[in-house]
């Protein structure tokens, strides 16, 4: 550092070219920034106050703009994640057992019962009606409970039943779903009552269910295989809007469609051939089950009918023959004979779509997104000139124990003959 005198004023300077002007009384009257980037400041230099204020203001403005940009970027990224299919910005409510007992009036109104347990009607605060599923067995029920929370817990779609929350208190496992006023699709299709769903409603239900499955397969972050698609698991709200329900057997496969399941699950009459033959299972098994259900929506009869000694046979062979012949009106539910609003072209499209879905080879079946387009009439049904279906018999014991090799394929039918 050096000192230089000029007219009674002294200048201090360093090797870094930083210099300071001193008055005779020893106070600093000027400070300048050198190459080293240091700032020397004096309270006795008014013009340096201005410089300092400008610097501070500039820094504040720059930091404010930078912070604003970062906040906007964070908001955009968060919105992108929340808007991505398969994600939801809602969260599940964790209920206590006492809250659910109060909501259901100590489980006094039973809506239904199945292998998983029972479903009860309840009312939350604010008069929101709910359906509470009470798991029956803590062992197997725990697996189904976790499957439902994991798959449906954080997704939201108009054609997928909404899960409000759950209870996992001690051994209690309860799921709280939105209440569906019109019950299951099966209760309407297979009722002995002459009053039934008109064709327009059946078409809307088939299309809405296809949209729900397409969302699970192709729209979520992870591919969700339902593994239990049937009319019992399609619920109808007050406006008969269909919602895919019961995810107790569902599985997440990620976006890699080559991954598959090997453990048998499902219901007789809706099982794809690969379930029976012990082959790996993909989302195309849901497509097969949907196709079988679509035929039931058309006909109002079950596809798997008991014949004798606990054996079952599949119905779709007759339907496939009639579709190939172009005679689909004979497949329509007899209770719809007087329904003048039946669109024959639309009916043919629905039946052909169902037949494409139930092809034996899974790679010959469409994606559910394609099914939606076919039902809407924006995509042609690509059955091809030759296609085959197998009719199968399977005993209940074989289904229960997964004795796939013992299952007998009793007929191969060529629909082109």
Secondary structure in CASP SS format (residue, H / E / C, confidence):
PFRMAT SS
TARGET T0000
AUTHOR 0000-0000-0000
METHOD secondary structure of the structure
MODEL  1
X C 1.00
X E 1.00
X E 1.00
X E 1.00
X E 1.00
X E 1.00
X C 1.00
X C 1.00
X E 1.00
X E 1.00
X E 1.00
X E 1.00
X E 1.00
X C 1.00
X C 1.00
X C 1.00
X C 1.00
X C 1.00
X E 1.00
X E 1.00
X E 1.00
X E 1.00
X C 1.00
X C 1.00
X C 1.00
X C 1.00
X C 1.00
X E 1.00
X E 1.00
X E 1.00
X E 1.00
X C 1.00
X C 1.00
X C 1.00
X C 1.00
X C 1.00
X C 1.00
X C 1.00
X C 1.00
X C 1.00
X C 1.00
X C 1.00
X C 1.00
X C 1.00
X C 1.00
X H 1.00
X H 1.00
X H 1.00
X H 1.00
X H 1.00
X H 1.00
X H 1.00
X H 1.00
X H 1.00
X H 1.00
X H 1.00
X H 1.00
X H 1.00
X H 1.00
X H 1.00
X H 1.00
X H 1.00
X H 1.00
X H 1.00
X H 1.00
X H 1.00
X H 1.00
X H 1.00
X H 1.00
X H 1.00
X H 1.00
X H 1.00
X H 1.00
X H 1.00
X H 1.00
X H 1.00
X H 1.00
X H 1.00
X H 1.00
X H 1.00
X H 1.00
X H 1.00
X H 1.00
X C 1.00
X C 1.00
X C 1.00
X C 1.00
X C 1.00
X C 1.00
X C 1.00
X C 1.00
X C 1.00
X E 1.00
X E 1.00
X C 1.00
X C 1.00
X H 1.00
X H 1.00
X H 1.00
X H 1.00
X H 1.00
X H 1.00
X H 1.00
X C 1.00
X C 1.00
X C 1.00
X C 1.00
X C 1.00
X C 1.00
X E 1.00
X E 1.00
X E 1.00
X E 1.00
X E 1.00
X C 1.00
X C 1.00
X E 1.00
X E 1.00
X E 1.00
X E 1.00
X E 1.00
X E 1.00
X E 1.00
X E 1.00
X C 1.00
X C 1.00
X C 1.00
X E 1.00
X E 1.00
X E 1.00
X E 1.00
X E 1.00
X E 1.00
X E 1.00
X E 1.00
X C 1.00
X C 1.00
X H 1.00
X H 1.00
X H 1.00
X H 1.00
X H 1.00
X H 1.00
X H 1.00
X H 1.00
X H 1.00
X H 1.00
X H 1.00
X H 1.00
X H 1.00
X H 1.00
X H 1.00
X C 1.00
X C 1.00
X C 1.00
X C 1.00
X E 1.00
X C 1.00
X C 1.00
X E 1.00
X C 1.00
X C 1.00
X E 1.00
X E 1.00
X E 1.00
X E 1.00
X E 1.00
X C 1.00
X C 1.00
X C 1.00
X C 1.00
X C 1.00
X C 1.00
X E 1.00
X E 1.00
X E 1.00
X E 1.00
X E 1.00
X C 1.00
X C 1.00
X C 1.00
X C 1.00
X C 1.00
X E 1.00
X H 1.00
X H 1.00
X H 1.00
X H 1.00
X H 1.00
X C 1.00
X C 1.00
X C 1.00
X C 1.00
X C 1.00
X C 1.00
X C 1.00
X C 1.00
X C 1.00
X H 1.00
X H 1.00
X H 1.00
X H 1.00
X H 1.00
X H 1.00
X H 1.00
X H 1.00
X H 1.00
X H 1.00
X H 1.00
X H 1.00
X H 1.00
X H 1.00
X H 1.00
X H 1.00
X H 1.00
X H 1.00
X H 1.00
X H 1.00
X H 1.00
X C 1.00
X C 1.00
X C 1.00
X E 1.00
X E 1.00
X E 1.00
X C 1.00
X C 1.00
X C 1.00
X C 1.00
X C 1.00
X H 1.00
X H 1.00
X H 1.00
X E 1.00
X E 1.00
X E 1.00
X C 1.00
X C 1.00
X C 1.00
X C 1.00
X C 1.00
X E 1.00
X E 1.00
X E 1.00
X C 1.00
X C 1.00
X C 1.00
X C 1.00
X C 1.00
X C 1.00
X E 1.00
X E 1.00
X E 1.00
X E 1.00
X C 1.00
X C 1.00
X C 1.00
X C 1.00
X C 1.00
X C 1.00
X E 1.00
X C 1.00
X C 1.00
X C 1.00
X C 1.00
X C 1.00
X C 1.00
X C 1.00
X C 1.00
X C 1.00
X C 1.00
X C 1.00
X H 1.00
X H 1.00
X H 1.00
X H 1.00
X H 1.00
X C 1.00
X C 1.00
X C 1.00
X E 1.00
X C 1.00
X C 1.00
X H 1.00
X H 1.00
X H 1.00
X H 1.00
X H 1.00
X H 1.00
X H 1.00
X H 1.00
X H 1.00
X H 1.00
X H 1.00
X H 1.00
X H 1.00
X H 1.00
X H 1.00
X H 1.00
X C 1.00
X C 1.00
X C 1.00
X C 1.00
X E 1.00
X E 1.00
X E 1.00
X E 1.00
X E 1.00
X C 1.00
X C 1.00
X E 1.00
X E 1.00
X E 1.00
X E 1.00
X C 1.00
X H 1.00
X H 1.00
X H 1.00
X H 1.00
X H 1.00
X H 1.00
X H 1.00
X H 1.00
X H 1.00
X H 1.00
X C 1.00
X C 1.00
X C 1.00
X H 1.00
X H 1.00
X H 1.00
X C 1.00
X C 1.00
X H 1.00
X H 1.00
X H 1.00
X C 1.00
X C 1.00
X C 1.00
X C 1.00
X C 1.00
X C 1.00
X C 1.00
X H 1.00
X H 1.00
X H 1.00
X H 1.00
X H 1.00
X H 1.00
X H 1.00
X H 1.00
X H 1.00
X H 1.00
X H 1.00
X H 1.00
X H 1.00
X H 1.00
X C 1.00
X C 1.00
X C 1.00
X C 1.00
X H 1.00
X H 1.00
X H 1.00
X C 1.00
X C 1.00
X C 1.00
X H 1.00
X H 1.00
X H 1.00
X H 1.00
X H 1.00
X H 1.00
X H 1.00
X H 1.00
X H 1.00
X C 1.00
X C 1.00
X C 1.00
X C 1.00
X C 1.00
X C 1.00
X C 1.00
X C 1.00
X C 1.00
X C 1.00
X C 1.00
X E 1.00
X E 1.00
X E 1.00
X E 1.00
X E 1.00
X E 1.00
X E 1.00
X E 1.00
X H 1.00
X H 1.00
X H 1.00
X H 1.00
X H 1.00
X H 1.00
X C 1.00
X C 1.00
X H 1.00
X H 1.00
X H 1.00
X C 1.00
X E 1.00
X E 1.00
X E 1.00
X E 1.00
X E 1.00
X E 1.00
X E 1.00
X C 1.00
X C 1.00
X C 1.00
END
